[in-house]
Amino acid sequence: MDISVLSEFLSVIVVGICLCVGYVIKHSLDFIPNKYIPLIMLILGTVTNILMNIGHIDATVILSGMFSGLASTGLHQVFSKLINKEEE
């Protein structure tokens, strides 16, 4: 399976929103365990994408929100690894 087909389900706006909210949760809200951040981003991404497409909600909108929310957690990990690698 060619994984590039998933790129059509990526919403840059949703990724950006989830990335910012996830960063705040990870670094400011100590009462939320890190293991729940991907779940929160999945839900936030889905809700955000549904709100952006309020007139036209279908499975594609839901999948795009879920995928974008989870992609934001992966993007945060990539940035964290790059920053930590440069500091060493």
C-alpha positions in Angstrom: 0.0 0.0 0.0 1.3 3.4 -0.9 1.1 5.6 2.2 1.1 8.8 0.2 -2.6 8.3 -0.4 -3.1 9.4 3.2 -1.8 12.9 2.4 -5.2 13.8 0.9 -6.7 13.4 4.4 -4.3 15.9 6.0 -5.6 19.3 7.0 -2.9 21.8 7.7 -5.1 24.1 9.7 -6.3 21.2 12.0 -2.7 20.0 12.4 -1.6 23.5 13.4 -4.4 23.9 15.9 -3.8 20.5 17.4 0.0 21.0 17.5 -0.4 24.3 19.5 -3.0 22.8 21.9 -1.0 19.7 22.4 2.1 21.7 23.2 0.2 23.7 25.8 -1.2 20.5 27.3 2.3 18.8 27.4 4.2 21.7 28.9 1.6 23.5 31.1 -1.0 21.1 32.3 0.8 18.6 34.5 -2.4 16.9 35.7 -3.0 15.4 32.2 -0.7 12.3 31.6 1.2 12.4 28.4 -0.3 9.0 27.3 -3.7 10.8 26.9 -2.4 13.6 24.6 -2.8 11.6 21.3 -6.4 10.7 22.3 -7.2 14.4 23.1 -5.6 15.4 19.7 -7.7 12.8 17.8 -10.9 14.1 19.4 -9.9 17.8 19.0 -8.9 17.2 15.3 -12.2 15.5 14.6 -14.3 18.2 16.2 -12.3 21.0 14.6 -12.6 19.5 11.1 -16.3 18.9 11.6 -16.8 22.6 12.6 -14.8 23.7 9.6 -17.0 21.6 7.3 -20.3 22.1 9.1 -22.4 22.0 5.9 -20.9 18.8 4.6 -20.1 16.2 7.1 -19.2 12.7 6.0 -16.7 9.9 6.7 -13.9 11.8 4.8 -14.3 14.8 7.1 -14.1 12.7 10.2 -11.1 10.7 8.9 -9.3 13.8 7.9 -9.9 15.3 11.4 -8.7 12.2 13.1 -5.7 11.8 10.9 -4.7 15.4 11.2 -5.0 15.4 15.0 -2.8 12.3 15.3 -0.4 13.7 12.8 0.2 16.7 15.1 1.5 14.4 17.8 3.9 12.8 15.4 5.0 16.3 14.2 5.7 17.3 17.7 7.8 14.3 18.3 9.8 15.0 15.1 10.4 18.6 16.2 11.4 17.4 19.7 13.9 14.9 18.3 15.5 17.5 16.0 15.8 20.1 18.8 17.3 17.7 21.2 19.7 16.4 18.6 20.9 20.0 17.8 21.5 20.6 21.6 23.8 17.6 22.0 
